[in-house]
Amino acid sequence: MRLNVTQPLFAWESLEDCPSLQTVRHLLAIVPDGRLLDALRRSRGHDRDDYPVETLWGVVLLTVLLRHPTFDAGLGELKRNAARRRSGTDVIEM
């Protein structure tokens, strides 16, 4: 009997347990988010700029990439780890 073994569509077990800074920078560089960020900037209230849209989007991406179950956990990681906070485009300020 012959079994074909393939990777599932979402091969979560193939991801790094703790992505390197190089992996984080690479992800932030290749995500096609320009149009999304432009739309978010346009729809934001004119007087609201507590946190730049790029910073908030970076937190979302890093929380998912680092596999944190909540945004609070992701923010905690960024507060503890300055290298991760500065990874990519240096926009995540805590």
C-alpha positions in Angstrom: 0.0 0.0 0.0 1.3 3.4 -0.9 0.5 6.5 1.2 1.1 10.0 0.0 2.3 12.3 2.8 1.8 16.0 2.2 1.8 19.1 4.3 -1.7 20.3 5.4 -2.9 23.6 4.0 -2.0 25.3 7.3 1.1 23.5 8.5 1.2 25.2 12.0 3.6 22.5 13.3 6.1 23.5 10.6 6.4 27.1 12.0 9.2 28.1 14.2 8.3 27.9 17.9 10.0 31.2 18.5 10.5 33.2 15.3 13.8 34.9 14.8 14.0 38.6 14.4 14.9 38.0 10.8 11.7 36.0 10.3 9.7 38.8 11.9 11.3 41.5 9.8 10.7 39.4 6.7 7.0 38.9 7.5 6.5 42.6 8.2 8.3 43.5 4.9 6.3 41.1 2.6 2.7 41.5 4.0 0.8 43.4 1.3 -0.9 45.8 3.7 -0.4 49.2 1.9 -4.0 49.6 0.8 -5.3 48.4 4.1 -3.2 50.9 6.0 -4.2 53.7 3.7 -7.9 52.9 4.2 -7.5 52.7 8.0 -5.8 56.2 7.9 -8.6 57.7 5.8 -11.4 56.2 8.0 -9.8 57.3 11.3 -11.1 60.4 12.9 -9.1 63.5 12.1 -8.3 64.3 15.7 -7.5 60.7 16.7 -3.8 59.8 16.5 -3.2 58.3 20.0 -1.3 55.5 18.3 -0.2 55.5 14.6 -2.1 53.0 12.4 1.2 51.3 11.5 2.0 50.7 15.1 -1.4 49.1 15.9 -1.2 46.9 12.7 2.3 45.8 13.7 1.0 44.7 17.1 -1.7 42.7 15.4 0.7 41.0 13.1 3.3 40.3 15.8 0.6 38.9 18.2 -0.4 36.4 15.5 3.1 35.6 14.4 4.3 35.0 18.0 1.1 32.9 18.6 -0.1 34.8 21.7 -3.7 33.9 22.6 -4.6 37.5 23.4 -3.5 41.0 22.5 -2.6 41.6 26.1 -0.1 38.7 25.9 1.3 40.1 22.7 1.7 43.6 24.2 3.3 42.1 27.3 5.8 40.3 25.0 6.6 43.6 23.2 7.0 45.4 26.5 9.5 42.8 27.8 11.4 42.3 24.5 12.9 45.5 23.1 14.4 43.7 20.1 11.0 42.4 19.0 9.6 45.8 19.6 12.1 47.3 17.2 12.0 44.6 14.6 10.8 45.4 11.2 10.1 49.1 10.7 10.9 50.4 14.1 7.4 51.7 14.6 6.2 49.8 17.6 6.7 52.1 20.5 5.7 51.1 24.0 
